[in-house]
């Protein structure tokens, strides 16, 4: 049974489906567009791990249908293999092998021979990780430590600068994870990916949040000093409140120079509670690392002036409906979803457990830091300011 019959899609429909998938359309929307259940769409997409399959093309070196028809005519005219090959401007050995593979002179049929050749060309090719056991083991050992494929790829270039064989792109790692038919990386390693997804999603499939709030006497992010904007000096942070199920919350603080992350447990999002928890945390930091804090327009920081009085840390707010202005924190919040998926009850975590998660993040290499870790970047930044 062909794939088209199995899933009820023609070649044209499949081409359009993959085009829409690559554009970022969700499964339910694709199902409505093609009059199918979204589960049927997912079944087809999951066979390829969410990667758009490449378009098959014939090699220029293989015999074409027209050439095979020429062979069939030559056989019917009782021409020799040498004469047939000469007419096609092919090697006699090429024509001889073709005829022998497809039933000999008595049974050779051009159309059937061409179909058989097309089907036999579907043999799967061994991927890089399947052929390189050492590289496969290194990749698996880093995945189990919650490193992303991109972090692994970047780290390998730095760790083994002279060994070209120890190179693998992050896309190859994703393919080996999502396409389990390759049999290279165990399915359990999928659980260590930040997104927990089982399919490769398009980079256009984004989810945006819109958070509004009116803050009294808010100082705009545009007034933030240059040393904070260019991340030249450590001590400037971005903060945000992450919400879980059952009205549970925690605060994230990301140091802009190094992306060093701290997680602070808060029992509620009441502004007095959040400000008190933040004040206690910041007071424990060295004076040199207490320069400024930037926040979005969440009302949990309505009493920001109390925080500034208690810590001497300057406070700035992003523009309304502009979460991208706190890019470091937005990115880190995405990384945290690996440990706290949407819908997680955050109230069940102690401060000690949050510290352990933060430690994991701070010891993972980051692409934006040239694959240094936030911890090492912060240490180097503090040392250079003394």
BELSULQUI-V166175 format. One record per residue. PSI is psi in degrees with one decimal (NA if undefined). Layout:
psi = [PSI PSI]
This chain:
psi = [126.6 160.0 -36.2 -44.0 -38.5 -42.7 -2.2 29.1 137.2 170.2 -38.9 -43.1 -41.1 -39.1 -43.3 -38.7 -47.1 -33.0 -43.7 -39.1 -43.0 -29.6 -9.5 9.9 135.8 164.9 -42.0 -38.9 -38.1 -39.8 -43.3 -38.4 -33.5 5.1 34.7 161.3 144.6 -25.0 -32.8 -39.0 -44.3 -37.9 -43.2 -45.2 -39.3 -23.1 -25.6 11.7 15.7 -4.4 134.0 120.2 142.8 149.4 128.1 135.1 147.4 141.3 144.1 -17.0 -16.3 158.7 140.3 168.5 -38.7 -39.8 -38.2 -34.0 -35.0 -37.1 -43.5 -41.2 -39.5 -38.6 -42.8 -25.1 5.6 30.2 155.2 160.4 -39.6 -43.9 -39.7 -45.5 -39.7 -40.0 -31.2 -7.2 42.0 161.9 144.2 -34.5 -33.9 -46.9 -39.5 -45.4 -38.8 -46.3 -41.4 -38.0 -28.9 33.3 -2.6 178.9 -31.9 -34.5 0.8 127.3 125.6 -47.5 -45.1 -39.0 -38.3 -41.1 -43.1 -39.8 -39.5 -41.3 -41.1 -18.8 -0.8 6.9 126.9 141.7 141.3 133.3 168.9 -46.5 -26.0 -29.4 -15.3 92.9 -40.7 -45.2 -40.6 -43.3 -38.9 -46.0 -45.7 -38.7 -31.0 -36.1 -38.8 -14.9 13.8 18.2 144.5 157.5 -37.3 -39.0 -40.9 -46.6 -45.4 -39.9 -38.7 -39.1 -36.3 -40.7 -35.6 67.5 -23.8 -8.6 96.2 -22.2 -22.6 59.5 137.2 135.5 156.9 -29.5 -37.0 -39.1 -45.1 -43.7 -41.3 -25.9 -47.7 -28.9 86.0 -17.7 -18.4 -26.9 33.5 -56.8 135.1 147.9 -30.3 -25.4 -17.9 -31.1 -13.1 -2.6 145.9 -43.2 -18.4 12.3 159.3 -0.1 148.0 119.9 152.9 147.6 -10.6 -5.8 77.9 154.8 124.9 143.7 147.3 103.7 129.3 156.3 147.5 119.5 129.6 134.1 38.2 131.7 125.1 149.6 -23.6 -17.4 5.4 141.5 157.6 -36.7 -23.6 -41.3 -40.4 5.2 27.2 -33.0 133.4 154.8 -10.7 131.6 158.9 140.2 158.1 160.0 121.4 133.4 140.7 -167.6 166.5 37.9 42.9 152.7 161.7 158.1 139.3 136.9 124.5 121.5 125.6 -37.5 -42.3 -11.3 19.6 129.8 139.8 141.1 131.9 124.5 131.2 133.6 -18.9 174.3 11.8 134.7 -36.9 -38.8 -46.6 -45.2 -39.9 -43.4 -42.3 -41.5 -44.4 -41.8 -47.3 -33.8 -21.5 -13.2 151.5 148.7 -37.5 -19.2 17.3 81.1 -55.5 162.8 129.8 136.6 159.7 -164.7 24.6 136.8 -7.4 -16.6 30.7 -31.7 44.3 -29.2 -34.4 -39.2 -44.6 -40.5 -40.0 -18.1 -14.0 20.9 126.9 141.7 132.9 150.8 142.0 159.5 154.4 138.5 38.0 61.2 -23.9 -17.0 -20.4 55.1 -39.2 -41.8 -38.5 -42.8 -42.3 -37.9 -35.4 -39.9 -35.3 -20.8 -18.4 -34.1 -27.1 78.6 158.4 134.8 1.2 138.2 104.3 -15.2 -18.7 -4.0 134.3 166.7 -34.9 -40.4 -36.7 -37.2 -36.7 -38.7 -43.3 -39.7 -40.1 -46.0 -40.3 -13.3 9.2 135.4 146.0 134.7 -42.3 -17.6 17.2 29.9 24.9 165.2 151.5 -37.1 -46.6 -35.3 -41.5 -42.9 -44.5 -39.1 -40.9 -42.4 -37.2 -19.9 -11.1 NA]
